[in-house]
Amino acid sequence: MADNQNYSEQLPKNAKLFSILSYIGILWLLGLLIAPEKTSPFVRNHVNNGIVLSICLVICGIIPFVGWCCEVVVFVFAIMGIIAAAKNNYYTIPLIGEKIKILK
């Protein structure tokens, strides 16, 4: 999915909520496991991004100094994802989003 591509279909009831929660820590598990909208391509896109960002945060947290600076970049990417989800847009994480797809 391209950046800023608007979700043209009617969103399921709580899809936007679960998409936004996907970027807040480990709350992507809610969209992956318990959300009734978990099969929606819109929710799956944002849950995938949340998983990738969580993995990046863990890796960055292990690496001293440089990794801690990279956490700021990951935080900015999460904010960008939250804004995209709130606007009903698909979001691809810059630099790594096209290369890493956890959910198909």
Backbone atoms as SQL, in Angstrom:
CREATE TABLE atoms (id INTEGER PRIMARY KEY, chain TEXT, resi INTEGER, resn TEXT, atom TEXT, x REAL, y REAL, z REAL);
INSERT INTO atoms VALUES
  (1, 'A', 1, 'MET', 'N', 0.824, -1.167, 0.000),
  (2, 'A', 1, 'MET', 'CA', 0.000, 0.000, 0.000),
  (3, 'A', 1, 'MET', 'C', 0.878, 1.244, 0.000),
  (4, 'A', 2, 'ALA', 'N', 0.499, 2.202, -0.738),
  (5, 'A', 2, 'ALA', 'CA', 1.264, 3.436, -0.828),
  (6, 'A', 2, 'ALA', 'C', 0.963, 4.329, 0.370),
  (7, 'A', 3, 'ASP', 'N', 1.915, 5.186, 0.694),
  (8, 'A', 3, 'ASP', 'CA', 1.699, 6.154, 1.755),
  (9, 'A', 3, 'ASP', 'C', 0.519, 7.035, 1.417),
  (10, 'A', 4, 'ASN', 'N', -0.225, 7.399, 2.425),
  (11, 'A', 4, 'ASN', 'CA', -1.335, 8.334, 2.313),
  (12, 'A', 4, 'ASN', 'C', -2.429, 7.874, 1.354),
  (13, 'A', 5, 'GLN', 'N', -2.502, 6.598, 1.060),
  (14, 'A', 5, 'GLN', 'CA', -3.611, 6.095, 0.257),
  (15, 'A', 5, 'GLN', 'C', -4.819, 5.997, 1.184),
  (16, 'A', 6, 'ASN', 'N', -5.874, 6.688, 0.851),
  (17, 'A', 6, 'ASN', 'CA', -7.055, 6.726, 1.694),
  (18, 'A', 6, 'ASN', 'C', -7.828, 5.420, 1.561),
  (19, 'A', 7, 'TYR', 'N', -8.329, 4.927, 2.672),
  (20, 'A', 7, 'TYR', 'CA', -9.143, 3.714, 2.682),
  (21, 'A', 7, 'TYR', 'C', -10.508, 4.084, 2.145),
  (22, 'A', 8, 'SER', 'N', -10.821, 3.607, 0.957),
  (23, 'A', 8, 'SER', 'CA', -12.016, 4.061, 0.255),
  (24, 'A', 8, 'SER', 'C', -13.298, 3.360, 0.712),
  (25, 'A', 9, 'GLU', 'N', -13.197, 2.164, 1.246),
  (26, 'A', 9, 'GLU', 'CA', -14.385, 1.438, 1.689),
  (27, 'A', 9, 'GLU', 'C', -14.829, 1.953, 3.059),
  (28, 'A', 10, 'GLN', 'N', -16.036, 1.607, 3.439),
  (29, 'A', 10, 'GLN', 'CA', -16.535, 1.975, 4.759),
  (30, 'A', 10, 'GLN', 'C', -15.757, 1.181, 5.811),
  (31, 'A', 11, 'LEU', 'N', -15.188, 1.889, 6.776),
  (32, 'A', 11, 'LEU', 'CA', -14.428, 1.220, 7.835),
  (33, 'A', 11, 'LEU', 'C', -15.373, 0.474, 8.769),
  (34, 'A', 12, 'PRO', 'N', -14.965, -0.720, 9.210),
  (35, 'A', 12, 'PRO', 'CA', -15.746, -1.401, 10.239),
  (36, 'A', 12, 'PRO', 'C', -15.826, -0.534, 11.498),
  (37, 'A', 13, 'LYS', 'N', -16.710, -0.875, 12.385),
  (38, 'A', 13, 'LYS', 'CA', -17.078, -0.032, 13.525),
  (39, 'A', 13, 'LYS', 'C', -15.887, 0.539, 14.309),
  (40, 'A', 14, 'ASN', 'N', -15.008, -0.291, 14.811),
  (41, 'A', 14, 'ASN', 'CA', -13.907, 0.173, 15.646),
  (42, 'A', 14, 'ASN', 'C', -12.549, 0.053, 14.959),
  (43, 'A', 15, 'ALA', 'N', -12.525, -0.003, 13.661),
  (44, 'A', 15, 'ALA', 'CA', -11.268, -0.197, 12.933),
  (45, 'A', 15, 'ALA', 'C', -10.283, 0.936, 13.180),
  (46, 'A', 16, 'LYS', 'N', -10.779, 2.160, 13.204),
  (47, 'A', 16, 'LYS', 'CA', -9.894, 3.304, 13.425),
  (48, 'A', 16, 'LYS', 'C', -9.280, 3.243, 14.825),
  (49, 'A', 17, 'LEU', 'N', -10.070, 2.866, 15.825),
  (50, 'A', 17, 'LEU', 'CA', -9.578, 2.760, 17.198),
  (51, 'A', 17, 'LEU', 'C', -8.460, 1.733, 17.301),
  (52, 'A', 18, 'PHE', 'N', -8.680, 0.533, 16.766),
  (53, 'A', 18, 'PHE', 'CA', -7.663, -0.506, 16.851),
  (54, 'A', 18, 'PHE', 'C', -6.433, -0.164, 16.018),
  (55, 'A', 19, 'SER', 'N', -6.624, 0.586, 14.947),
  (56, 'A', 19, 'SER', 'CA', -5.485, 1.005, 14.132),
  (57, 'A', 19, 'SER', 'C', -4.625, 2.009, 14.885),
  (58, 'A', 20, 'ILE', 'N', -5.248, 2.928, 15.589),
  (59, 'A', 20, 'ILE', 'CA', -4.498, 3.907, 16.374),
  (60, 'A', 20, 'ILE', 'C', -3.795, 3.222, 17.545),
  (61, 'A', 21, 'LEU', 'N', -4.478, 2.308, 18.216),
  (62, 'A', 21, 'LEU', 'CA', -3.877, 1.608, 19.356),
  (63, 'A', 21, 'LEU', 'C', -2.672, 0.755, 18.936),
  (64, 'A', 22, 'SER', 'N', -2.603, 0.384, 17.677),
  (65, 'A', 22, 'SER', 'CA', -1.514, -0.456, 17.194),
  (66, 'A', 22, 'SER', 'C', -0.151, 0.196, 17.358),
  (67, 'A', 23, 'TYR', 'N', -0.114, 1.495, 17.434),
  (68, 'A', 23, 'TYR', 'CA', 1.154, 2.222, 17.526),
  (69, 'A', 23, 'TYR', 'C', 1.565, 2.529, 18.959),
  (70, 'A', 24, 'ILE', 'N', 0.771, 2.120, 19.936),
  (71, 'A', 24, 'ILE', 'CA', 1.058, 2.427, 21.330),
  (72, 'A', 24, 'ILE', 'C', 1.564, 1.164, 22.022),
  (73, 'A', 25, 'GLY', 'N', 2.870, 1.043, 22.092),
  (74, 'A', 25, 'GLY', 'CA', 3.491, -0.087, 22.773),
  (75, 'A', 25, 'GLY', 'C', 3.035, -1.427, 22.242),
  (76, 'A', 26, 'ILE', 'N', 2.658, -2.291, 23.162),
  (77, 'A', 26, 'ILE', 'CA', 2.274, -3.650, 22.792),
  (78, 'A', 26, 'ILE', 'C', 0.769, -3.763, 22.531),
  (79, 'A', 27, 'LEU', 'N', 0.078, -2.643, 22.476),
  (80, 'A', 27, 'LEU', 'CA', -1.362, -2.666, 22.234),
  (81, 'A', 27, 'LEU', 'C', -1.728, -3.136, 20.838),
  (82, 'A', 28, 'TRP', 'N', -0.737, -3.346, 19.966),
  (83, 'A', 28, 'TRP', 'CA', -1.025, -3.933, 18.653),
  (84, 'A', 28, 'TRP', 'C', -1.619, -5.326, 18.818),
  (85, 'A', 29, 'LEU', 'N', -1.380, -5.961, 19.965),
  (86, 'A', 29, 'LEU', 'CA', -1.969, -7.282, 20.219),
  (87, 'A', 29, 'LEU', 'C', -3.499, -7.229, 20.215),
  (88, 'A', 30, 'LEU', 'N', -4.066, -6.108, 20.643),
  (89, 'A', 30, 'LEU', 'CA', -5.524, -5.982, 20.630),
  (90, 'A', 30, 'LEU', 'C', -6.064, -6.075, 19.206),
  (91, 'A', 31, 'GLY', 'N', -5.429, -5.360, 18.287),
  (92, 'A', 31, 'GLY', 'CA', -5.871, -5.399, 16.900),
  (93, 'A', 31, 'GLY', 'C', -5.594, -6.730, 16.228),
  (94, 'A', 32, 'LEU', 'N', -4.576, -7.422, 16.693),
  (95, 'A', 32, 'LEU', 'CA', -4.199, -8.701, 16.101),
  (96, 'A', 32, 'LEU', 'C', -5.058, -9.850, 16.611),
  (97, 'A', 33, 'LEU', 'N', -5.400, -9.826, 17.892),
  (98, 'A', 33, 'LEU', 'CA', -6.039, -10.994, 18.498),
  (99, 'A', 33, 'LEU', 'C', -7.529, -10.839, 18.800),
  (100, 'A', 34, 'ILE', 'N', -7.952, -9.699, 19.357),
  (101, 'A', 34, 'ILE', 'CA', -9.327, -9.646, 19.848),
  (102, 'A', 34, 'ILE', 'C', -10.254, -8.732, 19.058),
  (103, 'A', 35, 'ALA', 'N', -9.715, -7.938, 18.179),
  (104, 'A', 35, 'ALA', 'CA', -10.572, -7.005, 17.426),
  (105, 'A', 35, 'ALA', 'C', -11.445, -7.763, 16.436),
  (106, 'A', 36, 'PRO', 'N', -12.728, -7.452, 16.408),
  (107, 'A', 36, 'PRO', 'CA', -13.583, -8.075, 15.389),
  (108, 'A', 36, 'PRO', 'C', -13.164, -7.647, 13.976),
  (109, 'A', 37, 'GLU', 'N', -12.472, -6.523, 13.876),
  (110, 'A', 37, 'GLU', 'CA', -12.040, -5.991, 12.587),
  (111, 'A', 37, 'GLU', 'C', -10.654, -6.493, 12.189),
  (112, 'A', 38, 'LYS', 'N', -10.135, -7.531, 12.831),
  (113, 'A', 38, 'LYS', 'CA', -8.757, -7.965, 12.592),
  (114, 'A', 38, 'LYS', 'C', -8.508, -8.461, 11.174),
  (115, 'A', 39, 'THR', 'N', -9.540, -8.769, 10.425),
  (116, 'A', 39, 'THR', 'CA', -9.349, -9.208, 9.045),
  (117, 'A', 39, 'THR', 'C', -9.395, -8.044, 8.054),
  (118, 'A', 40, 'SER', 'N', -9.718, -6.867, 8.528),
  (119, 'A', 40, 'SER', 'CA', -9.768, -5.689, 7.668),
  (120, 'A', 40, 'SER', 'C', -8.354, -5.337, 7.186),
  (121, 'A', 41, 'PRO', 'N', -8.158, -5.110, 5.893),
  (122, 'A', 41, 'PRO', 'CA', -6.822, -4.746, 5.395),
  (123, 'A', 41, 'PRO', 'C', -6.303, -3.469, 6.030),
  (124, 'A', 42, 'PHE', 'N', -7.189, -2.552, 6.361),
  (125, 'A', 42, 'PHE', 'CA', -6.793, -1.305, 6.999),
  (126, 'A', 42, 'PHE', 'C', -6.186, -1.563, 8.376),
  (127, 'A', 43, 'VAL', 'N', -6.864, -2.358, 9.186),
  (128, 'A', 43, 'VAL', 'CA', -6.372, -2.679, 10.533),
  (129, 'A', 43, 'VAL', 'C', -5.097, -3.509, 10.438),
  (130, 'A', 44, 'ARG', 'N', -5.051, -4.473, 9.534),
  (131, 'A', 44, 'ARG', 'CA', -3.864, -5.324, 9.394),
  (132, 'A', 44, 'ARG', 'C', -2.633, -4.505, 8.995),
  (133, 'A', 45, 'ASN', 'N', -2.828, -3.493, 8.156),
  (134, 'A', 45, 'ASN', 'CA', -1.718, -2.621, 7.769),
  (135, 'A', 45, 'ASN', 'C', -1.138, -1.912, 8.987),
  (136, 'A', 46, 'HIS', 'N', -1.993, -1.361, 9.821),
  (137, 'A', 46, 'HIS', 'CA', -1.515, -0.615, 10.984),
  (138, 'A', 46, 'HIS', 'C', -0.991, -1.539, 12.083),
  (139, 'A', 47, 'VAL', 'N', -1.578, -2.713, 12.238),
  (140, 'A', 47, 'VAL', 'CA', -1.057, -3.683, 13.213),
  (141, 'A', 47, 'VAL', 'C', 0.336, -4.147, 12.783),
  (142, 'A', 48, 'ASN', 'N', 0.527, -4.385, 11.493),
  (143, 'A', 48, 'ASN', 'CA', 1.842, -4.774, 10.984),
  (144, 'A', 48, 'ASN', 'C', 2.872, -3.698, 11.316),
  (145, 'A', 49, 'ASN', 'N', 2.513, -2.449, 11.108),
  (146, 'A', 49, 'ASN', 'CA', 3.436, -1.362, 11.428),
  (147, 'A', 49, 'ASN', 'C', 3.737, -1.298, 12.918),
  (148, 'A', 50, 'GLY', 'N', 2.726, -1.528, 13.745),
  (149, 'A', 50, 'GLY', 'CA', 2.931, -1.526, 15.186),
  (150, 'A', 50, 'GLY', 'C', 3.875, -2.631, 15.630),
  (151, 'A', 51, 'ILE', 'N', 3.759, -3.796, 15.027),
  (152, 'A', 51, 'ILE', 'CA', 4.656, -4.904, 15.347),
  (153, 'A', 51, 'ILE', 'C', 6.090, -4.552, 14.962),
  (154, 'A', 52, 'VAL', 'N', 6.265, -4.014, 13.765),
  (155, 'A', 52, 'VAL', 'CA', 7.606, -3.645, 13.294),
  (156, 'A', 52, 'VAL', 'C', 8.216, -2.574, 14.194),
  (157, 'A', 53, 'LEU', 'N', 7.443, -1.572, 14.569),
  (158, 'A', 53, 'LEU', 'CA', 7.957, -0.518, 15.437),
  (159, 'A', 53, 'LEU', 'C', 8.301, -1.046, 16.830),
  (160, 'A', 54, 'SER', 'N', 7.519, -1.990, 17.349),
  (161, 'A', 54, 'SER', 'CA', 7.829, -2.589, 18.649),
  (162, 'A', 54, 'SER', 'C', 9.137, -3.364, 18.603),
  (163, 'A', 55, 'ILE', 'N', 9.344, -4.103, 17.529),
  (164, 'A', 55, 'ILE', 'CA', 10.596, -4.843, 17.372),
  (165, 'A', 55, 'ILE', 'C', 11.774, -3.866, 17.283),
  (166, 'A', 56, 'CYS', 'N', 11.591, -2.790, 16.537),
  (167, 'A', 56, 'CYS', 'CA', 12.650, -1.775, 16.420),
  (168, 'A', 56, 'CYS', 'C', 12.961, -1.142, 17.772),
  (169, 'A', 57, 'LEU', 'N', 11.935, -0.892, 18.579),
  (170, 'A', 57, 'LEU', 'CA', 12.160, -0.309, 19.902),
  (171, 'A', 57, 'LEU', 'C', 12.966, -1.238, 20.800),
  (172, 'A', 58, 'VAL', 'N', 12.677, -2.532, 20.737),
  (173, 'A', 58, 'VAL', 'CA', 13.421, -3.495, 21.549),
  (174, 'A', 58, 'VAL', 'C', 14.882, -3.533, 21.111),
  (175, 'A', 59, 'ILE', 'N', 15.107, -3.568, 19.808),
  (176, 'A', 59, 'ILE', 'CA', 16.482, -3.604, 19.294),
  (177, 'A', 59, 'ILE', 'C', 17.214, -2.320, 19.643),
  (178, 'A', 60, 'CYS', 'N', 16.555, -1.184, 19.470),
  (179, 'A', 60, 'CYS', 'CA', 17.191, 0.098, 19.783),
  (180, 'A', 60, 'CYS', 'C', 17.469, 0.246, 21.271),
  (181, 'A', 61, 'GLY', 'N', 16.621, -0.318, 22.106),
  (182, 'A', 61, 'GLY', 'CA', 16.824, -0.238, 23.546),
  (183, 'A', 61, 'GLY', 'C', 18.030, -1.011, 24.031),
  (184, 'A', 62, 'ILE', 'N', 18.443, -2.007, 23.278),
  (185, 'A', 62, 'ILE', 'CA', 19.587, -2.829, 23.663),
  (186, 'A', 62, 'ILE', 'C', 20.899, -2.134, 23.327),
  (187, 'A', 63, 'ILE', 'N', 20.926, -1.390, 22.234),
  (188, 'A', 63, 'ILE', 'CA', 22.148, -0.740, 21.759),
  (189, 'A', 63, 'ILE', 'C', 22.336, 0.581, 22.507),
  (190, 'A', 64, 'PRO', 'N', 23.464, 0.746, 23.202),
  (191, 'A', 64, 'PRO', 'CA', 23.674, 1.998, 23.941),
  (192, 'A', 64, 'PRO', 'C', 23.879, 3.199, 23.006),
  (193, 'A', 65, 'PHE', 'N', 23.492, 4.353, 23.479),
  (194, 'A', 65, 'PHE', 'CA', 23.672, 5.668, 22.859),
  (195, 'A', 65, 'PHE', 'C', 23.048, 5.791, 21.469),
  (196, 'A', 66, 'VAL', 'N', 23.605, 5.151, 20.465),
  (197, 'A', 66, 'VAL', 'CA', 23.076, 5.270, 19.103),
  (198, 'A', 66, 'VAL', 'C', 21.667, 4.706, 19.047),
  (199, 'A', 67, 'GLY', 'N', 21.447, 3.580, 19.676),
  (200, 'A', 67, 'GLY', 'CA', 20.125, 2.970, 19.695),
  (201, 'A', 67, 'GLY', 'C', 19.107, 3.837, 20.400),
  (202, 'A', 68, 'TRP', 'N', 19.549, 4.487, 21.470),
  (203, 'A', 68, 'TRP', 'CA', 18.633, 5.359, 22.197),
  (204, 'A', 68, 'TRP', 'C', 18.235, 6.559, 21.353),
  (205, 'A', 69, 'CYS', 'N', 19.135, 7.044, 20.545),
  (206, 'A', 69, 'CYS', 'CA', 18.802, 8.145, 19.630),
  (207, 'A', 69, 'CYS', 'C', 17.832, 7.657, 18.544),
  (208, 'A', 70, 'CYS', 'N', 17.997, 6.425, 18.121),
  (209, 'A', 70, 'CYS', 'CA', 17.096, 5.864, 17.109),
  (210, 'A', 70, 'CYS', 'C', 15.687, 5.681, 17.655),
  (211, 'A', 71, 'GLU', 'N', 15.553, 5.532, 18.975),
  (212, 'A', 71, 'GLU', 'CA', 14.223, 5.416, 19.568),
  (213, 'A', 71, 'GLU', 'C', 13.388, 6.666, 19.304),
  (214, 'A', 72, 'VAL', 'N', 14.034, 7.814, 19.223),
  (215, 'A', 72, 'VAL', 'CA', 13.320, 9.053, 18.915),
  (216, 'A', 72, 'VAL', 'C', 12.724, 8.975, 17.511),
  (217, 'A', 73, 'VAL', 'N', 13.490, 8.424, 16.573),
  (218, 'A', 73, 'VAL', 'CA', 13.015, 8.265, 15.198),
  (219, 'A', 73, 'VAL', 'C', 11.830, 7.300, 15.168),
  (220, 'A', 74, 'VAL', 'N', 11.907, 6.217, 15.899),
  (221, 'A', 74, 'VAL', 'CA', 10.813, 5.247, 15.963),
  (222, 'A', 74, 'VAL', 'C', 9.562, 5.906, 16.550),
  (223, 'A', 75, 'PHE', 'N', 9.750, 6.740, 17.559),
  (224, 'A', 75, 'PHE', 'CA', 8.628, 7.462, 18.163),
  (225, 'A', 75, 'PHE', 'C', 7.969, 8.389, 17.145),
  (226, 'A', 76, 'VAL', 'N', 8.765, 9.079, 16.333),
  (227, 'A', 76, 'VAL', 'CA', 8.217, 9.956, 15.292),
  (228, 'A', 76, 'VAL', 'C', 7.437, 9.141, 14.264),
  (229, 'A', 77, 'PHE', 'N', 7.962, 7.973, 13.881),
  (230, 'A', 77, 'PHE', 'CA', 7.247, 7.107, 12.931),
  (231, 'A', 77, 'PHE', 'C', 5.906, 6.660, 13.517),
  (232, 'A', 78, 'ALA', 'N', 5.881, 6.396, 14.824),
  (233, 'A', 78, 'ALA', 'CA', 4.630, 5.986, 15.471),
  (234, 'A', 78, 'ALA', 'C', 3.620, 7.132, 15.449),
  (235, 'A', 79, 'ILE', 'N', 4.065, 8.344, 15.697),
  (236, 'A', 79, 'ILE', 'CA', 3.175, 9.504, 15.642),
  (237, 'A', 79, 'ILE', 'C', 2.620, 9.678, 14.229),
  (238, 'A', 80, 'MET', 'N', 3.470, 9.494, 13.228),
  (239, 'A', 80, 'MET', 'CA', 3.025, 9.596, 11.835),
  (240, 'A', 80, 'MET', 'C', 1.977, 8.524, 11.528),
  (241, 'A', 81, 'GLY', 'N', 2.162, 7.325, 12.067),
  (242, 'A', 81, 'GLY', 'CA', 1.199, 6.247, 11.874),
  (243, 'A', 81, 'GLY', 'C', -0.133, 6.535, 12.546),
  (244, 'A', 82, 'ILE', 'N', -0.097, 7.114, 13.740),
  (245, 'A', 82, 'ILE', 'CA', -1.328, 7.465, 14.446),
  (246, 'A', 82, 'ILE', 'C', -2.108, 8.512, 13.654),
  (247, 'A', 83, 'ILE', 'N', -1.403, 9.489, 13.120),
  (248, 'A', 83, 'ILE', 'CA', -2.060, 10.532, 12.325),
  (249, 'A', 83, 'ILE', 'C', -2.682, 9.924, 11.067),
  (250, 'A', 84, 'ALA', 'N', -1.950, 9.025, 10.409),
  (251, 'A', 84, 'ALA', 'CA', -2.479, 8.388, 9.198),
  (252, 'A', 84, 'ALA', 'C', -3.714, 7.553, 9.519),
  (253, 'A', 85, 'ALA', 'N', -3.685, 6.807, 10.623),
  (254, 'A', 85, 'ALA', 'CA', -4.841, 5.988, 11.004),
  (255, 'A', 85, 'ALA', 'C', -6.045, 6.867, 11.334),
  (256, 'A', 86, 'ALA', 'N', -5.810, 7.992, 11.981),
  (257, 'A', 86, 'ALA', 'CA', -6.904, 8.892, 12.331),
  (258, 'A', 86, 'ALA', 'C', -7.541, 9.507, 11.083),
  (259, 'A', 87, 'LYS', 'N', -6.759, 9.647, 10.012),
  (260, 'A', 87, 'LYS', 'CA', -7.271, 10.207, 8.755),
  (261, 'A', 87, 'LYS', 'C', -7.752, 9.138, 7.779),
  (262, 'A', 88, 'ASN', 'N', -7.856, 7.883, 8.229),
  (263, 'A', 88, 'ASN', 'CA', -8.276, 6.743, 7.395),
  (264, 'A', 88, 'ASN', 'C', -7.320, 6.496, 6.233),
  (265, 'A', 89, 'ASN', 'N', -6.036, 6.733, 6.444),
  (266, 'A', 89, 'ASN', 'CA', -5.026, 6.499, 5.418),
  (267, 'A', 89, 'ASN', 'C', -4.188, 5.285, 5.775),
  (268, 'A', 90, 'TYR', 'N', -3.780, 4.564, 4.741),
  (269, 'A', 90, 'TYR', 'CA', -2.782, 3.526, 4.942),
  (270, 'A', 90, 'TYR', 'C', -1.458, 4.212, 5.254),
  (271, 'A', 91, 'TYR', 'N', -0.550, 3.480, 5.897),
  (272, 'A', 91, 'TYR', 'CA', 0.739, 4.062, 6.261),
  (273, 'A', 91, 'TYR', 'C', 1.814, 3.008, 6.077),
  (274, 'A', 92, 'THR', 'N', 2.914, 3.403, 5.473),
  (275, 'A', 92, 'THR', 'CA', 4.080, 2.544, 5.347),
  (276, 'A', 92, 'THR', 'C', 5.227, 3.227, 6.065),
  (277, 'A', 93, 'ILE', 'N', 5.865, 2.518, 6.973),
  (278, 'A', 93, 'ILE', 'CA', 6.970, 3.091, 7.733),
  (279, 'A', 93, 'ILE', 'C', 8.109, 3.450, 6.781),
  (280, 'A', 94, 'PRO', 'N', 8.602, 4.671, 6.836),
  (281, 'A', 94, 'PRO', 'CA', 9.718, 5.053, 5.966),
  (282, 'A', 94, 'PRO', 'C', 10.944, 4.172, 6.219),
  (283, 'A', 95, 'LEU', 'N', 11.712, 3.932, 5.206),
  (284, 'A', 95, 'LEU', 'CA', 12.966, 3.177, 5.223),
  (285, 'A', 95, 'LEU', 'C', 12.790, 1.668, 5.327),
  (286, 'A', 96, 'ILE', 'N', 11.949, 1.184, 6.247),
  (287, 'A', 96, 'ILE', 'CA', 11.869, -0.269, 6.462),
  (288, 'A', 96, 'ILE', 'C', 10.500, -0.865, 6.165),
  (289, 'A', 97, 'GLY', 'N', 9.495, -0.043, 5.989),
  (290, 'A', 97, 'GLY', 'CA', 8.124, -0.527, 5.849),
  (291, 'A', 97, 'GLY', 'C', 7.876, -1.427, 4.666),
  (292, 'A', 98, 'GLU', 'N', 8.483, -1.130, 3.529),
  (293, 'A', 98, 'GLU', 'CA', 8.290, -1.955, 2.337),
  (294, 'A', 98, 'GLU', 'C', 9.064, -3.260, 2.415),
  (295, 'A', 99, 'LYS', 'N', 10.127, -3.293, 3.191),
  (296, 'A', 99, 'LYS', 'CA', 10.989, -4.461, 3.259),
  (297, 'A', 99, 'LYS', 'C', 10.493, -5.511, 4.264),
  (298, 'A', 100, 'ILE', 'N', 9.787, -5.069, 5.295),
  (299, 'A', 100, 'ILE', 'CA', 9.358, -5.969, 6.357),
  (300, 'A', 100, 'ILE', 'C', 7.832, -6.023, 6.398),
  (301, 'A', 101, 'LYS', 'N', 7.283, -7.171, 6.052),
  (302, 'A', 101, 'LYS', 'CA', 5.846, -7.412, 6.145),
  (303, 'A', 101, 'LYS', 'C', 5.631, -8.639, 7.008),
  (304, 'A', 102, 'ILE', 'N', 5.150, -8.449, 8.213),
  (305, 'A', 102, 'ILE', 'CA', 4.929, -9.570, 9.130),
  (306, 'A', 102, 'ILE', 'C', 3.580, -10.222, 8.855),
  (307, 'A', 103, 'LEU', 'N', 2.567, -9.399, 8.663),
  (308, 'A', 103, 'LEU', 'CA', 1.225, -9.910, 8.347),
  (309, 'A', 103, 'LEU', 'C', 1.001, -9.809, 6.850),
  (310, 'A', 104, 'LYS', 'N', 0.439, -10.822, 6.272),
  (311, 'A', 104, 'LYS', 'CA', 0.133, -10.806, 4.827),
  (312, 'A', 104, 'LYS', 'C', -1.279, -10.406, 4.603);
